[in-house]
Amino acid sequence: MPDPSTYRPAVGSIPESPGVYKFRDPNGRVIYVGKAKSLRQRLNSYFADVAGLHPRTRQMVTTAAAVEWTVVGTEVEALQLEYNWIKEFDPRFNVRYRDDKSYPSLAVTLNEEYPRLQVMRGPKKKGVRYFGPYAHAWAIRETLDTLTRVFPARTCSNGVFKRAGQIGRPCLLGYIGKCAAPCVDRVSAEEHRQIVDDFCDFMAGRTDSMMKRLEREMAEAAEAMEYEKAARLRDDLGALKRAMEKQAVVLGDGTDADVVAFAQDELEAAVQVFHVRGGRVRGQRGWIIDKVEEVSTGELVEQFLLQVYGGVDEQTGVGEAGEAVPREVLVPELPEDADVYVELLEELRGGRVSLRVPQRGDKRSLMETVERNAKESFARHRVKRSSDLTARSLALSELQEALELPDAPLRIECIDISHVQGTNVVASMVVFEDGLAKKTDYRRFSVTNGTDDTAAMAEVVRRRFARHLKDEADRRDEQGVAAEEGRPRRFAYPPNLLVVDGGAPQVAAAARSLDELGIVDVAVCGLAKRMEEVWLPGESDPVILPRTSEALYLLQRVRDEAHRFAITYHRQKRSTSMLVSLLDDVPGLGETRRKALMKQFGSLKRLRAATVEELMAVPGIGRRTAEAVQAAIAEPADGEATAEPAVVETTLGPQSAAQQGTPQVGSGATAEVGRVAS
């Protein structure tokens, strides 16, 4: 793995001022843009131990070859410069808001002489005003069909409009009164634009003035005995009321607000926003975003505000993502520099903006509704591709073709190594069958002989396939049934494809172990995080899969799952090692009582939370010993110097592992870990 320290700036050369920084790859392309209140503090965090970084942050810093920064005067300037650079360079590692589905919007082409009302999807265009987005296209068309009775603006394409003008005859909508027919000069361009402006006012929430005006005109027509006109205005009023009834009132005070909520895991997040105008939900929108760093909800709010409202057009007041800045933005958590973002939003809107977290009442209830929508959207996203049989089949066939395998890799195993500077070295093995995770076959290894990634990889591959050879020799029939258990062995057959987390060195180490065991029917490849390259044994150049291919997506999902599983075990082992170290010097606490404490509590966090009475409930622990244990494991007070405890290798016994609901950890060169229940 490349070392980011090769391009780390000299100590003290990074200013402590606010600014914006760029990471560049070896070809000079910008791959990440970020901002910081203190450039020194922020950039130094990227050059910590690589193993402890977020998976995608680690991928970014090992892909980069240089970092540069620009100092600015204020945090608002940093926000604006960050947005401009993201727009200019389109960095591959920056969060990009991509829709989890394509939402239609009602668009008004104000940039044309005769504006047109139409349903549009996709990127927003300058000079076009958008209402929505809506969850369903049929809802827009139904609303549009109702409103064109009151606001007869044109809805036809430019070709139909031009042809009607040439032949001097309007289309059917012109004859039935749902279009003012500007194509044949029934109304002038100014009169038609006034119709469109009234439509926009109604859709923007200014409905009360429109309704009062129609009621007044209806009364005047009735008084003047123009009963046909009064009846038409009465029908128009009814149509407007029906259109308004379909938009439920959610905020009784007529608030204009955007309500934002998130659902997330370590690698991705789902964003949902409800657009409330005049107290009614006018539209809904959702995105799925990749998390490049380990970010809090407040930091996700920062990214949302910058990308969705950033770059607002001065004429339309609509941002790059097509969203106008509302009077109020309701979020689940305020960003750290909330005042800075409020200042930016007010500058974009040209008026006051409130950014806050709803605590009670209708707004809190609406926030909970948006949160439920975000969770459901995230759940759909996570299962959409993994459960799609067509996508899985395509991924397996693409892998077979790209890696030149004799058969599709129906069983894929992936191994990942996790450690901190060579201590507490562990490994994980995850299994995917038919493109789906098979958690009952996951394994975790405690590595004893590996001093670096390649040595550890060689040991784990050797142990896993030595166990496979033993199972194969012991099986009773072709189904791999063990005589002593009467059930299928988990490792009675090998994978079609073994994936290792790493590049050419890790692949070579795994291939050597397979050769030593005489296994020739298992294909090996490695997925390197630097450029998502696929390495094969003995090849000097990697296989490059298209970024949008299902095969690469499957390999990434397998690799990320192996990394998650390894990190979880590594953290547990470090906690256990620290616990053993802290208990070593407790007077009166021998090996048996230490094991009893570990069996009962399992982790340092749970042991610290235990009371003296709970400690005394452990067999052999009296009050004096319990108090000594509490004193030994107590967290240091603020400012108190602490020494890093010595790392002590330990192995939980079978009973202890079962007690905690965690896999049993084997030790030694041939020990095998227990299985994890799905």
N, C-alpha and C positions, 0 to 999 in steps of 0.2 A: 504494500500500500504506500503511495507517495507520501512524503512527510511535509506537511504545511510549514514546518519551521524553516524550510529552504527559502521561502519568500517572506518570512515574518519581518516586519519593520524593526529597525533597531530600537532598543529599549530607550524610552524617553523621547523618541522622535514623533510619536503620535500626539497631537494636541488634545487638550481636555475640553476644547470648545465644542459647541454643537456643529453638526455638519452632515454630509452625505458621503457614503463610500461606495466604491465599485470593486467587485472581484472580476478579474479577467482570466481567460484560459490561455494556454500556450500560444494560440493564434491571435491573441489580442482582443477576442470578442468578449463583450460584457456578459457575464452569466448571472450576476446578482447585484442588486442595488438596495441599499438600506440607509436609514437615517439614525442619528443618535444624539442624545443630549450631551454625552461625553464620548467623543470618538475614541479616546484611549481606552476607556473602560469597556466600550462595546467591542472594539476590534480585538482586544486581548482575550475576550471570551472565545473567539474562534480558534485561538492557538493553544487551547488547553489540550489535555489528553484526548486524542482522536477517538479512542474507544468509548469515552463517556459522552460524546456528542450525539445529538439526535441523528437517526439514520440518514435523513436527507441533508442535514447540515454537514455531516461527515462526507457525504458524497460530493457536496458543493466545494468544501475546502480542499478535498483531494483532487478535484477536477481543476481548480484554479491554479494559476501560476504567478499571479501578482495581485496586489491590492493597492488602491489609491483612494484619496479622499479630497473633499473640498470643504473648507471651513466657511460657514455662513454666520450672519449676525444674530438671527433669532430662530426659534423652533418653527415658526410659521414659514419662514424662508426655506428651512430644511424640508418641510412637508411639500412645498411647491416644487422645489428642485428634485426631490425624490420622484414625485409624480411625473415631471417632465422627462426625467431620464428613463423611467420605466416605459413611458410611451415611446421614447425615441429608440431605445436599444432593445426593447422586448426581451428582457433577460429570461433564460430558460428556467432558472430556479426561483424566480419571484412568484408569489401567489397570483394566479390568474383566475378571475371569476368566470367560470364556464357554467352554463345552465345545465341543470340535471335533466331538463327537457326544454323544448323550444316553446316558449309562451307567446301566443299571438297578442297583438296590441291593435287598438283602433287608431289609425294614422290619418292626419289631415295635412295634405301637401300645400302648406302655406307659401311655398316658394314658386308656385305656378300662378299664372294669371287667373285661371279658373280653378281654385283649389278643389281637390277631390277627397272624398271620404272612402277609406278602404281598410281592409284587414291586412296587417303586415306582420311578418316574422323576421328574425335575423337581426343583423347589426342596424343601429340607428343611423339615419341620414340627416345631414345638416339642412335646416330650413323646413323640416317636417315636425309637426307637433304630435306627440303620442299620448294616448290615454290607455291606461291599463298597467301592466299586462293582465290578461284574463286567463283563467284556468282552462276554459274551453272556447274553441273558435265559434261553436254554435251560439254561445251566449252573446258574443259580439254581434253576430249577424242578426240575431233576434232583436237585440237592442237597436241596431242600426235600422232594421226594417220598421221598427216602431217610431223612431225619431225622424226618419226622412219624411214622415207624414207632416210633421211640424216644421222641420228644417229641410226643405227640398233642395239640398245641395247635390251636385253631381257625384255619382259613384262609378261611372263608366271609365274604361281605359282611354288613353289618349287616342288610340286608333279608332275606337267606336265614336268618340267625341268628334274627331276630324271628319269621319265619313258622314255623320249625321249633318254636320254643317255643309258638306258638299252637296248632299241631296236635298237639303232644306226640309227634312222631316225628322222629328225627334224619335227617340226609342220608346218602348212601351211605358217605361217609368214616367216619361214626360207626358204621356197621354192620360195616365191614371193619377197624376198629381203628386208623385213621389220624387219628382225632379223639376226644378224651375226651368229646365231646358235652355240654359245659356247658349247651347250649341246653335240654336236657331234664333237667337237674339230676343227671346221672350223676356229676359231680364238682362240688364247691362252687367258688365264686369263688377262695377261698384256695388250694385244691388245683390249680386250673387255672393260677393265677399262679405257683405253685411249678414247674409243668411249663415254663412260659414262661421263668422265671428259669434253670432248668437248660439250656434251649436257648440262652439268651444266654451263659451261662458257657461252653458248648461252642464256640459261634461266636467268642467272644472269645479262645479259645486255651487255656482251662483244661481240656484234654482228659485229662490224665493222671489227675487225681482222679476224673473221670467214669468212665474205663475201669476203674480199680481198684475203684470202688464197685460197678459192674456185675459185675465178676469175683467180688467178695466175695459179692454177693447170689446169683449163680449157684451158687457153691459151697455156700452155706447152703441154697439150695433143693434142690440135689442130695442134700445130707446129710440133709435132712428128707424125702427121697423125694417131693418135689413136682416130678416130672420135667417136666410140661408147662410150669410156670413157669421151670424151669431151661432148657428148650429155647427158650422165648421170649426169655429173657435172653441166651442164646447167639446167637440170631439178631440181637438188638439190638446185641450187641458186633460181630458181623460187619458190620452196616450202618454202624456208626460207623467201623470200620476202612476200609471202602470209601470213605466220605466223606472220610476223612483222606488216603487214598492219592491222591486226585485233586488234592490241594493239595501241590505239590512242595516239599520242604525246600530252601531256598536258603541259610539260615544255620544251621549246626550248633549254635550256642550258644543257640538259642531266643530270639533277640533280637526285641524289639518296636521296629520302626523304620519310618520313611518315607524312601524313597530318591528324590531329586528330580534331574531333569536337564532341560537346555534345548537347543533348536536355534533359531537366530535369524538375521535379517538386519537391515537398517537400520530397517525399519518395523514388523516383527512378530516374535513369538517363540512357539514351541510349548513347552509345559510338560508333562512326564510325571512321574507319581509312582506308585511301587509301594508298597502298604501291606503291610508284613511284620509278622505277629503270630505269636509262638511259633516263629519261624524259617521260617514258611511264607508265601507270597504270598497274602494274603487278598483283595486287590483291586487294581485299577489305575484310574487316572484321568488325563485329559488336558485341557488348555485351550489355546486360541489367544488371545494377548493383543496389543493394539496398543501400540507403544512411542511414548509421547508425547515422550520425550526420548532423547538418545543416552546409553544406560545400559549399564553393565558387567554382567557376569554376577553379580557380588556384589550390585549394586543390584537385579537381577531376583530374587535370593534374598530380599532385604529385602521386596520387594513380595509375594512368595509367602508368607512367614511371616506378614506382617501380614494379608493378605486371607483366606488359607485357615484359619489358626488363630485369627484375631482374633474377638472377641465370643463366646468360649466360654460356653455355658450352664452355670451352676453345678450344676444337677442332673444333666445328662447328660454333661457334659465334652466336648460336641461344639460345634465352632465354627460360625460363620455359614455357611461353605461345607460344613458337614456333616462335618468331619474332627476327630477327637479328637487332642489333642497326645500323641504317643508318647514313649517313654522316650528315643529317639534319632532325630535327623534328620540324614540324610547328604546333603550338597549338593556340587556341583562346585566351588564357591568360597565362602569365608566372606565375609560382608558386612564392611564397614569397622568397624562397631561391633558386633562379634559378641557381646561380653559383655552389651550392652544387650538384644539380642534373646533371649539365653539367659535373662536375668532376667525378661523378659516371658513367655516360654514356661513357665518354672518357676512363675510366678505363676498362669498360666492352668491349668496341669496340677495344681498343688498338690503338686509333687514335683520331683525332679531331672530335668533334661533335658540331653542331650549334643548339641551342634551341631558337626559336624566334617566334614572332607573325607576319605573313605577313601583310603588310600595303597596298600594291598596286600591280598592274600588274597581270601576269598570276597566281602567287602563291596565291594572294588574291582571284581571281576568283575561283581557285580550292578549296580554303577553304570554300567559300560560297556554292559550290556544295556539299562538304562533310557535311556541316551543314544542307543542305536540306535533304540529305539522313538520317542524324541522326534524324531529326524531323519526317520524314516519318516512320522510324523504330520505334520510340517511340510511334507514333500514332497507328501503327499496333499492338504493344505490348499491349497497354492499352485497345484496343477494342477486341483483340483476344479472351481472356478468358471470358470477360463479354458478348460478343456477341455470344459465342459458345453455341448453344442450348444444345448440348450433355453434355458439362461441367456443365452448370447450372442445368440441370436435375439430373446429377450425384451428384452435391453438395446438392441439396434439398433432394434427396433420402438418401444420407449418413447422413444428419442431422436428418432426420426422424428416421433412424435406431439407430443412436448413442444416441439420446435423448429420444428414445422410445415414439415418438409422434404418435397420432392416424392417422394423415394425414401429407403430405408433407407441410412444412411451406411456402406456396405460398406468404404470406405477412409477412415480418419481419420488426419490428420496433426496433431501437436501441437508447438508451438514454445515454448521456455523460454529466458529470458535470465539469465545469471549473471555477476556482477562484484563487485568490492569497491570501493565509493566511486568508481565510474566508471573504474577501472583494470582492465586485462586483460578487457575485455568480450567475452564469447563467447555463443554461442547453440547450442541443440541442436534437432534436429527428429527426432521418432520417428514411426514409421508403424505403424498397426494395420489389418490387413485381416481382415474377418469376425470382429472382436473379439479377434484374436490378434496379438501383436507380430510384425512382419516386420523383423528386425534387419538384413537385407541392404540395406534402404532407409533406414536411419538416416543422418543427416548432421550434421556439426558445422560451425559458422561462426565465423570470427574477425571480429568486428565492428570496423570502423575509424572509422566516422563517428558512431555512436550515443553520445551523452553521457548518456542516461538510458534507462530501460526503454522508454518509448514510442518514442523515436527509434531505438533499437536494434531494436525489434520491427518498425517500419516498414521499416528497411533490410533485415532478414532476409527478411521477406515479399516485398519487392520483388525481391531477388536470387533467391529460390527460384522465384517464378513467372515472372521474366524468363527463367530457364533453361528452365522448362516451355514458354514460348512459342517459344523458340529450337528446342527439341527437336521441337515440333509442326510448325514450319515446315520442318525438315530431314527429317522422317521420310518413308520411301519409300512406305508403304502404311498401311492402317488399324491394323495391328498395331504400328506404331511401330518398324520395323526400320531401324537406321542403316546406310547404304550402306557406310561405311568399316569397320564392325565386324561386320556380319552378325548382330547379336543385339539383342534388345529394349532400348530406352532405358528407364532406370529412371523418368524423369520424363516419359514420353511421354503420360501422362494425369494430370489433376488429382485431388485428393481430393474426396470428397463433402462432407466437413466439415473445416474448419480450426479447431483448438482452440488458444487462446493461454492461457498461464499468467498470469492477471491479471484485472482488472475492466474497467470501462467505458473508461478511457483506453487500455489496451492493445488492446481490441477495436476502438476507433475508429481507432487507428493502423494496424492490420492492414487494416481495411476501406478506408481511404484509399489504401493501396498497391495493393490490388486494383482500385479504381476507376481509379487512374492508368494501370494496365496494360490496362484495358478488360475485366477478367475478371468475369463476372456469374454464372457457374454454380457458384461455390464458396461454400457457407454458412460463416459465421464465428461462433464463440461463444468466450466466455472463462469460465474456472472460477476464481472468486476464493476464496482460501484463508480469508478472514475467516469466512464462514458457509457455504462451499461453494455460493455462488450462481452461477447461469449467466447471463452477460450477453450480450445480442445487440446488434448495431449499431443506433444510433438509438433504443434503448429506454431510457426513464427508470427503469424498474423491472426487476429481475432475474427470471428464471424460477427458481422454487423447486421442486426435485425432492425427492420423499420420501426420507428418510434411508435407507430400506431398499430403494430401487429399484435394479434391476440397471443402469439407465441411469446413475445417479450413480456406482455402483461402477465401471463401465467408464470414465467420464470421470476419476474419481480415479486409476484405475490408469494411464491414459494420461498424465495430468499428472505423477504421481509418477515414472513412467519417464523422462519428458522432463527432469524436475528432476535425477534421478540421473545421466543421461547428460551434462547440462550441467555439473554440479558436478565430475564426473570430468575433463572436458576443462579446466575452469577451473583445477583444482588442478595438472594437468599443465602448463598454460601458465605459471602462476605459478612453478612449479619451474624451467621452462626459462628464463624471464625472469631469475630470480635467478641461474641458472647463468651466463648470458651476462654479467650484471653483474659477478659475481665474477671472471670470467676476463678482463675488459677490461684490468685493470692488470697482468697477468702479463707480465714482460719476455720478449721473444722469442716471444710467442704472438700470431700474426697471425690474420687472418680465416680463412684456409684451415685452419690447425691447430685453431682453435676449432670450426669446422664438423666437422673430423675427430673431435674429442673428443665432440662432441654426437652424431654419427652412431654412434660406437662404444658410448657409455654411455647417452645418452638422457635421463638425469635426474641431479639433484644427489645424490640418495641413492646411486645406483650409482657415481657418480664418486668420492664420498667413501670408499666401501668399497673402491675399487681400490688395489692396491699400486703402488709405483714401477715394478716390472717390467711390470705390466699397462698402465700409462700409456705406458711406453717402447715397447710393442708397436704403438702407434698411429703410422702413418707420419709422420715429421718431428719426433717428440718424443724428445729426448735426456734423459739423466739429470738434468741441471741444470734443464731446463724442467719435467720431471716433478716434481721436488722443489719447484719454485716453484709449480706448480699445486696440489700437496698443501697447501702452506703457505697459499695464497690461499683455498682452500675449506674449510680445517679448521674444525670447529665450535668456537665460543668456549668457554673454560673457565668453570666455574660462577662466577657473580658478575662476570664480565667484561662490561663495557658493550659493546653492539653497536649499530651504526647500521643502519637499514632500507635495504637496497640499492635503488638507483634502479631503476625499472621500465623495462625495455627491450623494446619490441615485437620479436618475431622470428617467422620463418616457417620451418618445417622443409621441406627440399626433398623431392621425391618419393622419392628413394632412401633418405633418412633415415627417412621415415615407414614405408616398407616394411621397413626394418631393424628397427624397433621393433614392428612388427605393429599400428600405430595408424593412424588415418585421416590422409590428407594434408590439411593445412590451407591453404586458399587465402587470399590477401590481396588487398585492393583491393575496389572496389565490385562487381565482377562475378565474382570468383573463386569457384569451387565446390569444396567439400571432397570428398575421396575417400570411398568407402563403407567400412563396417565389416563384416567377415565375422561371420556369426552364430556 
